[in-house]
Amino acid sequence: MRNQDRRQFLTNVGSGMLVGSLGAGLAADLGISSAHADDSNDRLTFGSLEPLVAMMQETPLNRLQPTLIEQVKSGTELTTLIAAGALANARTFGGHDYIGYHTFMALTPALDMSSELPTERRELPILKVLYRNTDRIQQFGGSSHEVLRRLDAHKHAGLDHVGEQLQAATRVADFDQAEKIMAAMSGESREKIFNAVQLPVQDEANVHRVVLAWRAWLAIDLVGEQHASTLLRQSVRFCLRDTESRIEQGRPAPELWTLLPQLLEQHKLLGRAAGERLGDDQWIEELAWTIFQGSRQQAADAAAQALAAGYAPDQVGEAMSIAANLLLLHDPGRSKDDGGDKVKGTVHGASVGVHASDAANAWRNIARVSNHRNTMASLLVGAYHTAGQSPHVARQRWPLKMDAVESMEDPQKLLDQTDAAIRERDQALAGAAAARFGELGGSHRDLFDVLLKYATSEDGALHAEKYYRTTMEEFSNTRASMRWRQLVALARVSASEYGTPAPGYHEACELLGVEA
């Protein structure tokens, strides 16, 4: 690294922070340079996290994993590495790059996965997604092509209705106005910013729109509330770009623009407190099937009727999640090869069931943490989003090979059979063995441990971490009589995605001295 480049880097981030976080020698060895930051004074920086953020962007890929491991050995927490990765991702992509925002959405799930692994393997999911993160950042152009710039607090009138103002700006792809509104909110609580951002998110049924918003909310706990606006700007800019594309293509305004306010008013959902009524198994199953089989309008109306009848919001969320799971269990698989590892018959990656499940999980969680208006709205949009997709799947459930396992009585042999079937990419047998294991009262944790291995090792067409975490959460938040179907679906997806290890995974295993 040239001395001039090193001086520019030290000037930008502060030599004290650099020495404290990386060490000057290591920074020099890595060739980290921030010359771009000197070209303008509007670069977005992150205080004490900046050295790690810069490291995530600029470390040569062949040095990244050894550097991350050294950081952990020197005392850096895994949560801090994920925080730096999230900020590097947000600054670089700003919600504008397909692989970029998919990688952002995988960061907090990978952190959760790491806590479930044995100590010697705990770093693997973190190394996996951070490798993908830096690889894509550098393909995108790194620090010289950053999307997010610093926002100075503009004076902006009418902050009492920022959600509506933000929604109006995104509906006409007014980037400048939307950024001014976000700048004006930058000092507000994360709750206020999050609730304002939900209005444009609710304007369209798009899996990336909602999952990006939910994963940004979770990442705020890692990066600090002072960076909440930065993370949530990704969702706003995603919505802006989506509108821009719609206008360019001459597509009409989304139906939700009129349907959502109509349903909220028709059922008087904003003028009454949320109910606490619980549905029995038959009620949940019937609502789930209504969402699964009905049109989008029918599903949204059914959700509104349930909320108006006093059913607790999460009862509607549970039915929505079960409906999304039905889509995966009814999916016959891809009808043709879609490139890479997404061959005919597979169900992983951007499949109807995985997308629906991840989206339903996000809508359900957003409803749980939002204000009253957004709780009601998120559940209606979530039901609308989940519905209307059954024409893409079979009317009858996709057949599992239950005949092959129905005589098996030993839970351990069924776990071994699930593992073997995954490695053979036999979705029908993997799902059947997982189902039979549940019938015999097997431990869900034991089965999750089998499936966690593959969520960690496989690429999963960018969805392995998110969908594993979706399954874990929905299993925990679904009644006992219906939750096991989540594990059956995950076993099937694991068999579908097996055979394409994530880039950097084998290198990480070698560096940690663990079996791949």
C-alpha positions, 0 to 999 in steps of 0.5 A: 500500500502506498504511503499516500493512500495510507495517510488518506485512510488515516485522515478519514477515519482517525488514527486512534480508531484505526489502531484500536480496531484494526491496528495500523500494520494490519490496515496497511497490509490489507491495502485499505484505502478511502481516497474516495472519501476525500473527493467530497464532504458528503460521505456517510461514515459511522464513527467508531465502527468506521474502521471495521466498515471500511475493512468490510468494503475494501479488504481483498477477498482472499484476505477477508476470512483470516482477517475476520478470524483475527478480529474475533481472536483479538476480542471483537464480538460477532455482533460487532462484525455483523453490525459493520457488515450491515453498515457497509452493505447499506452504504454501498447498495442502499437497497438498490442491488439484488444480491446486495439486499439479499445479503443484507437480509441474511446478516441477522439470520446468520448471527442467530444461527451462530448461537445454535452451533457448537463453539468451534463452529459458531463463526461459520455462518458469520464468515459465510455471509460476510464473505458474500457481502464483501465479494458483492460490494467489491463487484459493485465498485466498493467505496467509489460507487456508494449509493447512500450519502450523508443526509444533513438535517433539512428543515421540513414542515409537517412532520406530524404526518411523515408516513403519509408524506413519505408514501406520497413521495415514493408513489411518484418516485421523488427521490429528493423529497423522500430523502429530505423527509428521512433527513428530517426524521434522522434524530427521531426514535427508531420506532417513529422512523420505522412506522413512517417507513411502513406506509410505502412498504405497504403499497405493494406486495413484494417480498424484498420490500417487506423482508428488507424492512423487517431485517433492517429493524432487527439490525438496528439493535446491532448498529445502534439507534443513531444509525436507524435512519441509515438502515431504513433508508434502504427500504425507502429507496427500494420503494422509490426504485420500484415505483420508478420501474413501474412508471417507466414500464407503464404499469398501473398503480397497485391495487393496494393503494385503494384496497387497503384504506377501503378495508381499514375504513369498512371494518373500522379497524383503526377506531377500535383496540386490537382484540384478544380473541383466540381461534381454535385449531379449526378456525386457524385452519379454515382461515389459512385455507381461505388465504391459501386458496382465495384471491388476494382481495378475498384473503385481505377481506377475510383477515379484516373480518377476523380482526373486526370480530376481535381475534388477536392480531397474531392469530391472523398472523399465524393463519397467514404463516400456515398458508405460506407453508401450504404453498411450499408443501404444495409446490411441485418444484420448478418446471424447468432449469432456471440456471445455476443450482435451481434445476427442474424440481427444486424449491429453494431460492426464489421459489413461491413457497420460500418467498411466501414464507419469508414474506409472511414471517416479516409481515407478522413480525412487523405487525407485532412491533408496529403501532396500531395502524401498521399492525392492522395494515400489515396483516391485511397486506400480508394476507393479500400478499400470501394469497393469489399464489395457489395457481402456481402450485398443485391443488393436492399436497406434493407427495412425500415418500411416507411408505418408505418410513412408516414402519420405522420406529427408531427416532435416531434412524429417522434423523439419519435417514433425513440427513442421508436423504438431504445429501441425496437431494431426495426432497420427498424422502427427506420430508417424509423422514422429518414428518415421521420423526415428528409423529414419533415425538422426536425432539425438534431441536435434534432435527433443527440441528441436522437442518442447521448444518445445511443452512450453514454450508449451502448457498441456497440461492441466497435464501438459506439463512433467511428461510432457516430463521423463518422456519425457526421463528414460525415453528416457535410461534405456531400452535403445537398441533400445526408447527411440525409442518414447518420442519417438514418444509425445511427438510424438503428445502434443505434437500433441494439446495444441497450440493452447492456450498456457499462461496468461502465456506470450505475456506472458513472450515479450513481456517477454523479447523473444523470438518466441512 
